[in-house]
């Protein structure tokens, strides 16, 4: 179920976060001003005051998607491990650590939104901008280090998925693309992010359906089909 619901929930969270800023609450001039700033802090805090329900739903859906995606990627790693165990174990572990790092960012996001509601947009902007590195990296940089694990983790998992014959080159490239999604505090969502995770849904949801229908031999309790690696063409999906 996590393979089906996780990517859909994360995509829905991204969509709501995008709509919170682009649903008509701000003029074109304001959006251009937000886009010209080096960080998205002011745009996200302004959106939280203009569309609090939409922002809350978007950020909550995004955090829930991270929680659902960790068992999803663990399941994918189990499938890959039948023929590429080392890549699956390291890749799956690092991806899960990256997802857990996002929960730290979610806590900081929520605190910043409450600060803006209580102290006003200007004071919240000043505080977050002045302390952005400290609050976004976390104590001893644990949060940002865990988040960065997604990049090597998705690379290893994608290589393992291709070498094991679990996915073709097309789906493995989508995995790599999904692994480039930003991490951090108060990040803006762009249209490219929606396409990125819409594509990830096309990779993980069909696998989840196959798992629910018990069509994945690698997850059955019987003899493991490991051993020979399935050969795939570079043009395969």
Number of C-alpha atoms within 10 A of each C-alpha: 13 21 27 22 19 27 26 24 24 26 25 21 26 25 20 23 28 22 19 27 23 14 11 9 15 16 10 11 9 12 14 11 12 19 13 10 11 7 16 16 23 20 22 26 27 24 22 24 16 15 17 16 12 20 24 18 17 24 21 19 23 27 23 17 23 23 20 22 25 22 17 25 24 20 19 21 27 18 23 29 22 21 24 25 17 16 23 29 19 17 26 29 20 24 29 24 19 27 24 19 24 23 18 22 24 18 12 17 22 16 12 22 24 15 18 20 16 11 12 15 17 12 13 22 21 13 13 21 14 11 10 16 13 12 19 20 19 16 10 9 13 12 23 21 15 20 25 22 20 29 19 17 25 28 22 21 30 29 23 27 26 26 20 26 20 26 23 20 21 14 21 24 18 19 24 21 18 20 23 15 14 14 18 20 26 24 16 18 21 13 10 10 20 18 13 18 24 18 18 23 22 15 21 24 20 13 21 22 15 14 19 13 9 12 13 15 16 20 17 12 7 8 9 12 13 17 10 11 15 13 11 16 10 10 8 12 14
